[in-house]
Amino acid sequence: MVGKTFNASGWFLTGLLLCVTWLMQPQVAEAKAAKQPTREARTAVAKKASARKQVAAKSTVRKASNSRSAKVARNVSRREAVSERRAASASRGRAERVERASRASRSARVASLAPRARAQAEALPAFTRIAVKAPMSLARPATGLAAASGATGASFGQIYGLHHTQDPLELKSSVALVVDQDTNEVMLSKNTEAVLPIASLTKLMTALVMVEAHLPLDEMITITSDDVDTEKNSSSRLAVGATLSRGELLHLALMSSENRAAHALGRTYPAGLQAFVGAMNAKARALGMRDTRYVDPTGLNSGNQASARDLALMAKAAYQHPLIRELSVSPEYAVKLGTRQVQFRNTNSLVRNPSWDIGLQKTGYIVEAGRCLVMQASMAGRKFILVFLDSAGKYSRLADAERVRRWIENASQAPSQNGLHKGNISTVSAVKVTS
């Protein structure tokens, strides 16, 4: 009986448990359903966190890469800058070496002529007046001479035969004059009566008229097409449109023989170019330059002519103006042309030679005139005016000046032997030459 009761109770409990289990299934399912989103959310959060980490890692990598790229770029930029500076420095160094070599070459050319000149000066005998008869060709008419010079490439002096005139110093210039500036004592005279083209020696008169006109030197002047050389088609570093002060143009005209600068000075004269040329001729007459004629302010036209005697008078007059003296012997000068600084140098290398004491100078050259030079220089304790016209060879006028200087310095040490201070040294042509 008891066993039956127990079995019945067990079955009852089992049934009750089954009922409870069946009744609890919805709550369990809801609980599971409630827990499911939480896991999914956690999984989503984890995925997002992982994604953020990956993004952050990639960002870090990109930043690191960019940093390395920037650093590399900076290093490359620095290396390029250093390379450019080194290249620029090397370029400047090469330019300086070339310039030094060029200067040395020019000095060597002149110096190579100096020993012979020195030997000749030291071996000079006592001088007496020497009269040299000029060739008969000197009497030929001057008509068509410019055309003949242009056709043959010979100077007027060569066509006249002046180079056949011999002198004790064996000068290469067909015309030469050395005169004491203070006493007017003539030390050396060679064909000084010849009237020849004077090329850019003309610019000394251009400067003389300009300075005595008292025009403002700070007035700005622009180079125009009117200043371009159509006579000889010579080049210029002053481009049309360049603007410089009148003082700068005067400096370049005297020091570097700048043709456009000289023409601009005459063109901007208050009454115009022709009035300026008229003033040049009037000044020449006032100075007693009776064989002189000017047709332009540059000297490019072979119609600008004078004798050595006249040029000595002009040099003495120009020497009275400190500005002309200063600008003519200036070794070099830089002017600003647009955004560039352009360096100009003196056409006479003797101004850079420490053995010379030059107070005034001007060079000149056109085919018709040959190489020309006029200077004021102190030698052997005295001041002299030196004029050389129609010199054959690019450096021969400088070599002639060296010969004369050595001759005077040598002669001054023994004046009683060569009569240097007696003014009896002369080589002249017997015929007056005019062109």
Phi, psi and chi 1 to 4 in degrees:
 res  aa     phi    psi   chi1   chi2   chi3   chi4
   1 MET       -  -46.4 -174.7   71.0  178.1      -
   2 VAL   -63.4  -39.2  172.4      -      -      -
   3 GLY   -65.1  -40.3      -      -      -      -
   4 LYS   -64.8  -39.8  -71.1  179.7  179.9 -179.1
   5 THR   -61.9  -43.5  -58.2      -      -      -
   6 PHE   -62.2  -44.0  177.8   77.7      -      -
   7 ASN   -62.6  -42.2  -73.4  -22.1      -      -
   8 ALA   -63.2  -41.1      -      -      -      -
   9 SER   -63.2  -41.2  -63.7      -      -      -
  10 GLY   -62.5  -44.2      -      -      -      -
  11 TRP   -64.6  -35.4  -75.4  109.5      -      -
  12 PHE   -65.0  -45.0  174.6   77.5      -      -
  13 LEU   -63.6  -39.3  -69.4  172.4      -      -
  14 THR   -64.1  -42.4  -61.9      -      -      -
  15 GLY   -65.1  -40.7      -      -      -      -
  16 LEU   -61.6  -42.7 -177.0   60.6      -      -
  17 LEU   -61.5  -41.4  -72.8  172.1      -      -
  18 LEU   -63.0  -41.2  -71.8  173.2      -      -
  19 CYS   -63.0  -45.3  -70.3      -      -      -
  20 VAL   -60.9  -42.4  171.4      -      -      -
  21 THR   -61.7  -41.7  -59.7      -      -      -
  22 TRP   -66.3  -39.9  180.0   76.5      -      -
  23 LEU   -68.7  -30.3  -68.9  172.6      -      -
  24 MET   -82.8  -11.3  -69.7  -66.1  -67.7      -
  25 GLN   -57.9  -42.5  -79.0 -179.1   -8.2      -
  26 PRO   -61.0  -42.4  -24.3   36.2      -      -
  27 GLN   -63.8  -39.9  -75.7   85.1   -1.4      -
  28 VAL   -64.1  -42.1  171.0      -      -      -
  29 ALA   -63.4  -41.3      -      -      -      -
  30 GLU   -64.0  -39.6  -70.5  176.8    1.5      -
  31 ALA   -64.0  -42.1      -      -      -      -
  32 LYS   -63.7  -41.3  -72.0 -178.0  177.9  179.4
  33 ALA   -63.9  -37.0      -      -      -      -
  34 ALA   -66.9  -37.6      -      -      -      -
  35 LYS   -73.0  -30.0  -68.4  179.5 -180.0 -179.8
  36 GLN   -59.7  -48.7 -173.8   70.2   24.0      -
  37 PRO   -59.7  -34.5  -25.3   35.7      -      -
  38 THR   -62.1  -42.4  -57.9      -      -      -
  39 ARG   -66.5  -40.7  -75.3 -163.1  -62.0  -90.6
  40 GLU   -64.5  -40.1  -69.3  176.2   -5.5      -
  41 ALA   -62.5  -43.3      -      -      -      -
  42 ARG   -62.1  -41.1  -70.6  174.5 -179.0  170.9
  43 THR   -63.5  -42.0  -58.1      -      -      -
  44 ALA   -63.2  -42.9      -      -      -      -
  45 VAL   -61.0  -41.6  169.8      -      -      -
  46 ALA   -63.9  -42.1      -      -      -      -
  47 LYS   -62.9  -43.4  -71.7 -179.4  178.7  179.1
  48 LYS   -61.7  -42.8  -71.1 -179.6 -179.2  178.9
  49 ALA   -61.7  -42.2      -      -      -      -
  50 SER   -62.6  -41.2  177.2      -      -      -
  51 ALA   -64.0  -42.2      -      -      -      -
  52 ARG   -61.9  -39.9  -78.1 -164.2  -62.7  -89.5
  53 LYS   -62.9  -41.7  -71.2 -179.5 -179.3  179.1
  54 GLN   -63.8  -42.9  -68.3  176.5   -3.3      -
  55 VAL   -61.6  -44.7  170.7      -      -      -
  56 ALA   -62.2  -40.4      -      -      -      -
  57 ALA   -63.8  -44.8      -      -      -      -
  58 LYS   -63.1  -41.4  -70.2 -179.7 -179.7  178.2
  59 SER   -60.3  -42.8  176.9      -      -      -
  60 THR   -61.7  -41.7  -58.5      -      -      -
  61 VAL   -63.9  -43.3  170.4      -      -      -
  62 ARG   -62.9  -44.2  -79.4 -163.2  -59.5  -89.6
  63 LYS   -60.5  -43.4  -71.9 -179.9  179.3  178.5
  64 ALA   -63.5  -40.8      -      -      -      -
  65 SER   -65.1  -44.9  176.8      -      -      -
  66 ASN   -62.5  -40.4  -69.1  -20.8      -      -
  67 SER   -61.9  -44.7  176.7      -      -      -
  68 ARG   -64.7  -40.6  -74.5 -166.4  -61.8  -88.1
  69 SER   -62.8  -43.8  -61.6      -      -      -
  70 ALA   -62.4  -41.8      -      -      -      -
  71 LYS   -64.5  -43.1 -173.5  174.7 -177.7 -179.8
  72 VAL   -62.0  -43.4  169.8      -      -      -
  73 ALA   -61.5  -42.5      -      -      -      -
  74 ARG   -62.7  -42.1  -74.5 -165.6  -62.2  -88.8
  75 ASN   -63.2  -42.3  -69.7  -23.5      -      -
  76 VAL   -63.0  -43.4  169.8      -      -      -
  77 SER   -61.8  -42.7  178.1      -      -      -
  78 ARG   -62.5  -43.9  -70.4 -165.4 -169.2   99.0
  79 ARG   -63.2  -40.8  -74.7 -164.0  -64.9  -88.6
  80 GLU   -63.9  -41.9  -70.7  177.3  -10.9      -
  81 ALA   -62.5  -44.8      -      -      -      -
  82 VAL   -61.7  -41.9  170.3      -      -      -
  83 SER   -62.8  -42.3  177.8      -      -      -
  84 GLU   -64.7  -41.7  -70.6  176.9   -2.9      -
  85 ARG   -63.0  -42.0  -75.2 -164.2  -63.7  -90.4
  86 ARG   -64.8  -40.5  -71.4  176.9  178.1  171.6
  87 ALA   -64.2  -42.7      -      -      -      -
  88 ALA   -63.4  -42.5      -      -      -      -
  89 SER   -63.6  -42.5  177.1      -      -      -
  90 ALA   -63.5  -40.1      -      -      -      -
  91 SER   -63.0  -45.2  177.4      -      -      -
  92 ARG   -62.1  -39.8  -74.3 -166.2  -60.8  -89.2
  93 GLY   -62.0  -43.8      -      -      -      -
  94 ARG   -63.1  -42.9  -75.0 -166.8  -62.9  -89.7
  95 ALA   -61.4  -42.0      -      -      -      -
  96 GLU   -65.3  -40.2  -69.7  174.1   -3.4      -
  97 ARG   -64.7  -41.1  -73.2 -165.8  -63.9  -86.8
  98 VAL   -62.5  -43.6  169.4      -      -      -
  99 GLU   -63.8  -43.0  177.7   64.1   19.6      -
 100 ARG   -62.6  -41.3  -74.8 -163.8  -63.8  -91.1
 101 ALA   -64.1  -39.8      -      -      -      -
 102 SER   -64.4  -43.6  176.9      -      -      -
 103 ARG   -63.2  -43.2  -68.7  178.4 -174.7  175.0
 104 ALA   -62.9  -39.0      -      -      -      -
 105 SER   -63.8  -45.8  176.6      -      -      -
 106 ARG   -62.7  -43.5  -71.8 -167.1  -64.7  -92.5
 107 SER   -64.0  -37.7  -61.1      -      -      -
 108 ALA   -66.1  -38.5      -      -      -      -
 109 ARG   -62.0  -45.8  -70.4 -168.6 -171.4  100.3
 110 VAL   -68.0  -41.6  175.1      -      -      -
 111 ALA   -65.3  -32.1      -      -      -      -
 112 SER   -64.9  -25.2   66.2      -      -      -
 113 LEU   -86.6  -19.9  -60.5  171.6      -      -
 114 ALA   -64.4  -43.4      -      -      -      -
 115 PRO   -56.6  -43.4  -26.7   36.2      -      -
 116 ARG   -63.2  -43.0 -176.5 -177.3  175.2 -169.7
 117 ALA   -63.0  -39.9      -      -      -      -
 118 ARG   -64.5  -42.5 -176.1  161.1   48.7 -110.0
 119 ALA   -63.9  -40.6      -      -      -      -
 120 GLN   -65.5  -41.0  -69.4  172.4  -15.6      -
 121 ALA   -64.3  -41.3      -      -      -      -
 122 GLU   -71.1  -25.6  -67.8  170.5   -7.8      -
 123 ALA   -96.8    9.5      -      -      -      -
 124 LEU   -66.0  134.1  -75.4  175.3      -      -
 125 PRO   -82.0  178.3   30.7  -34.6      -      -
 126 ALA   -65.9  136.1      -      -      -      -
 127 PHE   -96.5  145.7  -79.4  105.8      -      -
 128 THR  -129.8  167.9   57.5      -      -      -
 129 ARG   -62.8  130.6 -176.5  175.4  178.5   84.1
 130 ILE  -114.9  124.9  -59.0  173.4      -      -
 131 ALA  -109.1  119.6      -      -      -      -
 132 VAL  -111.0  125.6  179.4      -      -      -
 133 LYS   -76.7  127.2 -175.1  176.9  179.9  179.9
 134 ALA   -76.3  152.4      -      -      -      -
 135 PRO   -60.1  155.8  -22.5   33.3      -      -
 136 MET   -63.2  -23.1  -67.9  -57.9  -64.4      -
 137 SER   -63.5  -13.5   60.0      -      -      -
 138 LEU   -64.1  -25.5  -70.8  171.2      -      -
 139 ALA   -84.5   -1.5      -      -      -      -
 140 ARG   -63.5  148.3   62.3  178.1  -67.6  176.5
 141 PRO   -66.4  154.1   23.7  -33.3      -      -
 142 ALA   -88.4   -6.2      -      -      -      -
 143 THR   -64.1  134.6   57.3      -      -      -
 144 GLY    76.3    9.5      -      -      -      -
 145 LEU   -67.3  -38.6 -157.7   58.6      -      -
 146 ALA   -63.3  -41.4      -      -      -      -
 147 ALA   -64.7  -40.4      -      -      -      -
 148 ALA   -64.1  -40.2      -      -      -      -
 149 SER   -64.2  -43.1  176.4      -      -      -
 150 GLY   -65.5  -35.1      -      -      -      -
 151 ALA   -74.3  -35.5      -      -      -      -
 152 THR  -100.2  -16.1   61.8      -      -      -
 153 GLY    75.6   13.2      -      -      -      -
 154 ALA   -97.5  150.7      -      -      -      -
 155 SER   -78.6  166.3   67.5      -      -      -
 156 PHE   -58.8  -41.4  -78.7   22.5      -      -
 157 GLY   -62.3  -38.4      -      -      -      -
 158 GLN   -68.0  -40.1  -71.6  172.5  -35.4      -
 159 ILE   -64.6  -38.8  -65.5  173.9      -      -
 160 TYR   -69.2  -22.1  -79.2  137.4      -      -
 161 GLY    89.0   17.7      -      -      -      -
 162 LEU   -66.0  -24.5  -66.3  179.2      -      -
 163 HIS   -70.5  -10.0  -77.6  -87.3      -      -
 164 HIS   -80.2  -10.4  -63.3  -64.0      -      -
 165 THR   -71.6  120.6  -53.7      -      -      -
 166 GLN   -91.6  152.8  -59.7  -63.4  -44.5      -
 167 ASP  -146.3  155.4   66.6   87.4      -      -
 168 PRO   -59.8  -27.7  -23.5   34.1      -      -
 169 LEU   -87.5   -2.8  -64.9 -177.9      -      -
 170 GLU    54.2   47.0  -61.2 -177.5   11.8      -
 171 LEU   -68.1  144.4  -59.2  177.2      -      -
 172 LYS   -86.6  -11.0  -58.0  -57.6  179.8 -175.6
 173 SER   -83.5  134.1  -58.2      -      -      -
 174 SER   -76.9  -17.6   67.9      -      -      -
 175 VAL  -130.9  132.0  173.9      -      -      -
 176 ALA  -148.7  145.2      -      -      -      -
 177 LEU  -148.3  129.6  175.6   63.9      -      -
 178 VAL  -126.9  118.9  179.8      -      -      -
 179 VAL  -133.7  141.5   58.3      -      -      -
 180 ASP   -67.9  126.6 -173.0  -67.7      -      -
 181 GLN   -66.4  -33.7 -178.6  179.7   -5.8      -
 182 ASP   -88.8  -37.5  -62.5  -39.2      -      -
 183 THR  -104.1   -9.1   65.9      -      -      -
 184 ASN    64.5   15.9  -66.5  -36.9      -      -
 185 GLU   -69.8  126.5 -180.0 -176.5    2.0      -
 186 VAL   -84.7  120.4  176.6      -      -      -
 187 MET   -91.4  -38.5  -61.2  -64.6  151.6      -
 188 LEU  -148.5  132.8  175.5   65.2      -      -
 189 SER  -138.0  125.8  171.3      -      -      -
 190 LYS  -140.1  112.0  177.2 -178.2  178.7 -179.1
 191 ASN    52.9   37.7  -68.8  -31.6      -      -
 192 THR   -71.3  -12.4   55.0      -      -      -
 193 GLU   -83.5  -13.8  -62.5  -83.8  -46.7      -
 194 ALA   -66.9  133.6      -      -      -      -
 195 VAL  -104.9  112.9  179.7      -      -      -
 196 LEU  -130.5  162.1  -61.6  173.7      -      -
 197 PRO   -58.7  142.7  -24.3   34.8      -      -
 198 ILE  -115.8    1.8   58.4  174.3      -      -
 199 ALA    51.6 -134.2      -      -      -      -
 200 SER   -77.1   -0.2  -72.6      -      -      -
 201 LEU   -60.1  -20.8  -58.2 -171.6      -      -
 202 THR   -53.5  -34.1  -60.7      -      -      -
 203 LYS   -64.8  -20.1  -65.2 -175.7  177.5   74.1
 204 LEU   -65.0  -41.4  -95.6 -174.7      -      -
 205 MET   -69.4  -36.3 -178.7   59.5   78.3      -
 206 THR   -56.8  -46.3  -59.9      -      -      -
 207 ALA   -66.3  -39.6      -      -      -      -
 208 LEU   -62.1  -46.5 -168.1   56.4      -      -
 209 VAL   -65.7  -41.2  171.7      -      -      -
 210 MET   -63.6  -46.4 -179.3   58.0   56.9      -
 211 VAL   -65.7  -41.2  169.9      -      -      -
 212 GLU   -74.8  -12.7  -67.6 -174.1   -9.7      -
 213 ALA   -79.6  -12.4      -      -      -      -
 214 HIS    55.1   41.9  -57.7  -68.6      -      -
 215 LEU   -79.8  149.9  -60.8  175.1      -      -
 216 PRO   -63.6  123.0   20.3  -31.1      -      -
 217 LEU   -75.0  -17.9  -64.6  177.6      -      -
 218 ASP   -91.0    0.4   57.6   -6.7      -      -
 219 GLU   -68.4  132.0 -179.3 -179.1  -12.5      -
 220 MET   -83.4  135.6  -57.1  -53.5  -69.7      -
 221 ILE  -127.9  134.0  -63.0  174.6      -      -
 222 THR  -102.4  132.6  -60.8      -      -      -
 223 ILE   -69.9  131.0  -59.3  -63.0      -      -
 224 THR  -119.0  175.5   70.8      -      -      -
 225 SER   -64.4  -22.1   57.9      -      -      -
 226 ASP   -65.9  -23.1  -68.0  -24.8      -      -
 227 ASP   -86.5   -7.3  -57.5  -42.3      -      -
 228 VAL   -72.4  134.8  176.0      -      -      -
 229 ASP   -72.9  113.3  169.0   30.1      -      -
 230 THR  -105.1   -1.5   57.5      -      -      -
 231 GLU   -80.0  -52.0 -178.8   78.3   27.8      -
 232 LYS  -117.9   -2.7  -63.3  -69.4 -170.0  -67.0
 233 ASN    56.2   38.8  -64.2  -44.7      -      -
 234 SER   -73.4  153.3   59.4      -      -      -
 235 SER   -84.2  165.5   61.2      -      -      -
 236 SER  -153.8  146.8  172.7      -      -      -
 237 ARG   -90.4   -1.2  -62.3  165.1   71.4 -172.7
 238 LEU   -96.8  101.0  -61.0 -178.8      -      -
 239 ALA   -74.1  154.1      -      -      -      -
 240 VAL   -58.9  130.0  172.7      -      -      -
 241 GLY   103.1  -15.8      -      -      -      -
 242 ALA   -67.3  138.8      -      -      -      -
 243 THR  -120.5  124.4  -59.1      -      -      -
 244 LEU  -135.7  164.6  -62.6   90.8      -      -
 245 SER   -77.7  160.8   69.0      -      -      -
 246 ARG   -60.5  -37.7  179.4  176.0  -80.8  109.1
 247 GLY   -63.3  -40.2      -      -      -      -
 248 GLU   -66.3  -40.8  -71.5  176.5  -41.3      -
 249 LEU   -63.0  -40.5  -67.4  175.7      -      -
 250 LEU   -63.3  -41.0 -179.0   61.9      -      -
 251 HIS   -60.4  -49.0 -163.5  158.1      -      -
 252 LEU   -68.6  -34.0  -63.0 -177.6      -      -
 253 ALA   -65.6  -41.0      -      -      -      -
 254 LEU   -78.8  -43.9  -74.1  171.2      -      -
 255 MET   -80.0  -50.4 -177.5 -169.8   74.5      -
 256 SER  -105.6    4.6  -64.4      -      -      -
 257 SER    56.3   41.2 -153.4      -      -      -
 258 GLU   -71.9  114.7 -117.5  -60.6  -24.7      -
 259 ASN   -68.5  -41.4  -68.2  -49.2      -      -
 260 ARG   -66.1  -33.6  -68.0 -175.9 -174.8  178.6
 261 ALA   -64.6  -45.8      -      -      -      -
 262 ALA   -64.9  -41.0      -      -      -      -
 263 HIS   -66.6  -39.3 -168.5  -83.2      -      -
 264 ALA   -63.6  -35.6      -      -      -      -
 265 LEU   -62.7  -43.4  -70.0  173.8      -      -
 266 GLY   -71.0  -39.0      -      -      -      -
 267 ARG   -63.3  -35.3  175.0  176.8   56.0   81.0
 268 THR   -93.3   10.9   55.9      -      -      -
 269 TYR   -61.3  142.4 -170.0   69.2      -      -
 270 PRO   -47.7  -39.0  -30.9   35.8      -      -
 271 ALA   -99.6    6.5      -      -      -      -
 272 GLY   100.4  175.9      -      -      -      -
 273 LEU   -63.5  -47.1 -178.7   61.2      -      -
 274 GLN   -64.2  -35.9  -68.7  -52.6  -47.5      -
 275 ALA   -66.2  -35.3      -      -      -      -
 276 PHE   -65.4  -45.5 -175.4   79.4      -      -
 277 VAL   -62.6  -38.7  174.4      -      -      -
 278 GLY   -60.9  -39.0      -      -      -      -
 279 ALA   -66.9  -34.4      -      -      -      -
 280 MET   -63.3  -45.9  -66.5  171.4   67.5      -
 281 ASN   -68.0  -35.2  -75.5  -59.0      -      -
 282 ALA   -65.5  -40.7      -      -      -      -
 283 LYS   -64.8  -39.9 -177.0   63.1  178.8  178.4
 284 ALA   -60.2  -44.5      -      -      -      -
 285 ARG   -63.3  -39.5  -71.3 -168.5  -62.3  -89.0
 286 ALA   -64.4  -30.1      -      -      -      -
 287 LEU   -85.7   -3.6  -67.4  174.4      -      -
 288 GLY    84.2   20.2      -      -      -      -
 289 MET   -84.5   78.2  -60.4  168.6   64.5      -
 290 ARG   -74.0  -18.6   59.2  177.0 -178.6  -92.5
 291 ASP  -103.3   16.1  -65.8  -40.4      -      -
 292 THR  -105.6  143.0  -63.1      -      -      -
 293 ARG  -145.0  136.0  178.7  170.8   65.5  110.7
 294 TYR  -118.4  142.0  -64.8  106.4      -      -
 295 VAL  -125.6  -12.8  -63.1      -      -      -
 296 ASP  -156.5  165.4   71.6   36.9      -      -
 297 PRO   -86.9    0.3   29.6  -32.9      -      -
 298 THR  -102.8  -33.9   65.7      -      -      -
 299 GLY    94.4    2.1      -      -      -      -
 300 LEU   -69.2  -28.1  -71.2  167.8      -      -
 301 ASN   -83.8  130.6 -169.0  -50.9      -      -
 302 SER   -69.3   -5.5   60.0      -      -      -
 303 GLY   -72.1  -14.9      -      -      -      -
 304 ASN   -75.5  106.6  -67.6  -79.2      -      -
 305 GLN  -135.0  152.6  -60.6  179.6    6.0      -
 306 ALA  -164.7  167.2      -      -      -      -
 307 SER   -97.6  164.5   64.7      -      -      -
 308 ALA   -61.6  -38.4      -      -      -      -
 309 ARG   -60.3  -44.5  170.9 -167.8  167.4  -81.3
 310 ASP   -63.6  -39.3  -75.7    2.7      -      -
 311 LEU   -66.9  -33.1  -67.3  173.4      -      -
 312 ALA   -64.7  -39.7      -      -      -      -
 313 LEU   -63.3  -42.2  -68.0  174.3      -      -
 314 MET   -64.2  -41.5  179.3 -177.9   67.8      -
 315 ALA   -63.5  -40.1      -      -      -      -
 316 LYS   -64.0  -39.2  -69.5 -179.8   67.6  174.2
 317 ALA   -68.9  -42.5      -      -      -      -
 318 ALA   -65.9  -32.0      -      -      -      -
 319 TYR   -65.0  -20.1 -174.5   80.0      -      -
 320 GLN   -72.7  -10.6  -57.0  -53.8  -47.3      -
 321 HIS  -105.3  110.3  -64.4  -85.8      -      -
 322 PRO   -55.6  -35.5  -24.5   34.2      -      -
 323 LEU   -64.3  -42.9  179.5   61.1      -      -
 324 ILE   -65.0  -41.6  -63.1  178.2      -      -
 325 ARG   -59.3  -49.3  -64.7 -158.3  -54.1  -93.6
 326 GLU   -62.1  -47.1  177.0 -173.1   -9.2      -
 327 LEU   -70.8  -34.6  -60.6 -176.0      -      -
 328 SER   -70.5  -30.1   73.2      -      -      -
 329 VAL  -101.5    6.3  -60.8      -      -      -
 330 SER   -61.8  124.9  172.5      -      -      -
 331 PRO   -65.7  -39.8  -20.1   32.8      -      -
 332 GLU  -159.6  162.4   56.4 -173.4   25.3      -
 333 TYR  -157.8  138.9 -177.1   64.2      -      -
 334 ALA  -111.9  135.2      -      -      -      -
 335 VAL  -124.2  153.2  -63.4      -      -      -
 336 LYS   -92.9  118.0 -172.3  173.4 -177.0 -179.6
 337 LEU  -115.5  100.5  -61.0  176.9      -      -
 338 GLY    70.2 -120.4      -      -      -      -
 339 THR   -98.3    1.5   58.9      -      -      -
 340 ARG  -107.3  148.3  -59.4  179.8  -59.0  124.0
 341 GLN   -99.1  118.7  -76.6  -74.5  116.1      -
 342 VAL  -110.2  127.9 -179.4      -      -      -
 343 GLN   -95.0  130.1 -167.4   80.7   11.8      -
 344 PHE  -114.8  147.4  -70.4   81.5      -      -
 345 ARG  -123.0  159.3  -67.6  172.9   63.1   81.2
 346 ASN   -72.0  137.1 -158.7  -55.3      -      -
 347 THR   -74.2  -10.1   54.7      -      -      -
 348 ASN  -109.3  106.3 -175.3   -6.1      -      -
 349 SER   -69.1  -15.0   61.8      -      -      -
 350 LEU   -65.9  -22.1  -64.7 -178.3      -      -
 351 VAL   -68.8  -18.0  -58.8      -      -      -
 352 ARG   -98.3    4.4  -64.8 -177.7  -74.0  -85.9
 353 ASN   -93.9  116.5 -172.4  -28.7      -      -
 354 PRO   -65.3  -16.1   22.7  -32.8      -      -
 355 SER   -80.9   -5.9   62.0      -      -      -
 356 TRP  -107.0  143.5  -82.0   89.5      -      -
 357 ASP  -119.0   88.4 -178.5    9.1      -      -
 358 ILE  -103.5  127.6  -59.9  173.1      -      -
 359 GLY  -100.8  -18.2      -      -      -      -
 360 LEU  -162.1  143.7  175.7   82.9      -      -
 361 GLN  -159.9  156.7   71.2   79.1   36.0      -
 362 LYS  -158.7  135.2 -172.6   69.0 -164.9   75.9
 363 THR  -105.6  166.7   62.3      -      -      -
 364 GLY  -160.2  150.3      -      -      -      -
 365 TYR  -161.6  127.8  171.3   73.6      -      -
 366 ILE  -143.4  163.5   55.9  173.9      -      -
 367 VAL   -56.1  -44.7  171.0      -      -      -
 368 GLU   -65.2  -27.0  -62.1   91.5  -30.0      -
 369 ALA   -98.4  -20.9      -      -      -      -
 370 GLY    71.8 -168.1      -      -      -      -
 371 ARG   -83.0  129.1  -53.8  -77.9  173.6  175.1
 372 CYS  -125.1  154.5  -56.2      -      -      -
 373 LEU  -156.8  134.5  172.6   65.5      -      -
 374 VAL  -130.7  135.0   60.6      -      -      -
 375 MET  -143.7  154.8  -69.6 -163.3  -53.8      -
 376 GLN  -114.3  127.0 -175.2  -80.9  -14.4      -
 377 ALA  -146.6  149.2      -      -      -      -
 378 SER   -95.6  127.1  -64.3      -      -      -
 379 MET  -142.1  135.8  -60.5  177.7  -72.2      -
 380 ALA    53.1   36.3      -      -      -      -
 381 GLY    78.8    9.5      -      -      -      -
 382 ARG  -130.4  159.3  -62.0  169.8   66.8  178.2
 383 LYS  -101.6  132.4  -65.8  179.7  179.4  180.0
 384 PHE  -128.6  151.4  -65.6   95.2      -      -
 385 ILE  -104.7  126.5  -58.2  -65.8      -      -
 386 LEU  -117.8  131.5  -63.1   87.2      -      -
 387 VAL  -128.9  127.4 -179.6      -      -      -
 388 PHE  -130.1  123.7  -58.1   97.5      -      -
 389 LEU  -121.6  151.1  -59.8 -179.2      -      -
 390 ASP    54.2   50.9 -171.9   32.9      -      -
 391 SER   -85.2  137.9 -173.5      -      -      -
 392 ALA   -92.9  120.1      -      -      -      -
 393 GLY   108.7  143.1      -      -      -      -
 394 LYS   -61.5  -38.3 -174.1  174.6 -178.2 -180.0
 395 TYR  -108.7    4.3  -60.8   98.6      -      -
 396 SER   -68.5  -32.4   56.2      -      -      -
 397 ARG   -64.6  -36.5   58.0 -171.6  169.5 -175.2
 398 LEU   -69.8  -38.7  -55.8 -177.0      -      -
 399 ALA   -66.4  -36.7      -      -      -      -
 400 ASP   -62.4  -41.6  -76.3   -5.7      -      -
 401 ALA   -62.5  -39.9      -      -      -      -
 402 GLU   -63.9  -41.3  -73.6  -75.8   -1.6      -
 403 ARG   -59.9  -46.0  -72.1 -174.1 -177.3   96.5
 404 VAL   -63.7  -43.6  168.0      -      -      -
 405 ARG   -61.8  -45.8 -176.7  172.7   67.7   89.4
 406 ARG   -63.0  -39.7  -63.1  -70.5 -177.3 -176.8
 407 TRP   -62.8  -45.6  168.6   67.4      -      -
 408 ILE   -67.8  -44.1  -72.1  178.4      -      -
 409 GLU   -64.6  -39.0  -70.4  177.6  -11.9      -
 410 ASN   -68.9  -44.0  179.5   69.7      -      -
 411 ALA   -67.5  -32.1      -      -      -      -
 412 SER   -68.3  -18.9   66.3      -      -      -
 413 GLN   -79.2  -21.3  -63.7  172.8    3.7      -
 414 ALA  -140.4   65.5      -      -      -      -
 415 PRO   -62.2  -28.3   23.3  -33.2      -      -
 416 SER   -69.3  -21.1   60.6      -      -      -
 417 GLN   -85.3  -32.3  -64.1  179.1    9.2      -
 418 ASN  -119.2    0.2   51.1   41.5      -      -
 419 GLY    65.3   31.1      -      -      -      -
 420 LEU   -57.6  -39.9  174.1   64.2      -      -
 421 HIS   -86.9    4.7  -63.5  -75.2      -      -
 422 LYS   -96.4   -7.4  -62.1  177.7 -177.8  179.2
 423 GLY    69.7   27.7      -      -      -      -
 424 ASN  -107.5   23.1   61.4   -5.7      -      -
 425 ILE  -101.6  114.8  -57.4  172.1      -      -
 426 SER  -155.1  133.1  178.1      -      -      -
 427 THR  -122.9  115.8  -58.8      -      -      -
 428 VAL  -132.4  159.4  -60.9      -      -      -
 429 SER   -88.3  142.1  170.5      -      -      -
 430 ALA   -77.0  -10.8      -      -      -      -
 431 VAL  -121.6  136.6 -178.6      -      -      -
 432 LYS   -73.0  129.4 -179.6  177.3 -179.7  179.6
 433 VAL  -107.6  127.6 -174.7      -      -      -
 434 THR  -127.7  150.9   59.4      -      -      -
 435 SER  -125.2      -   55.9      -      -      -
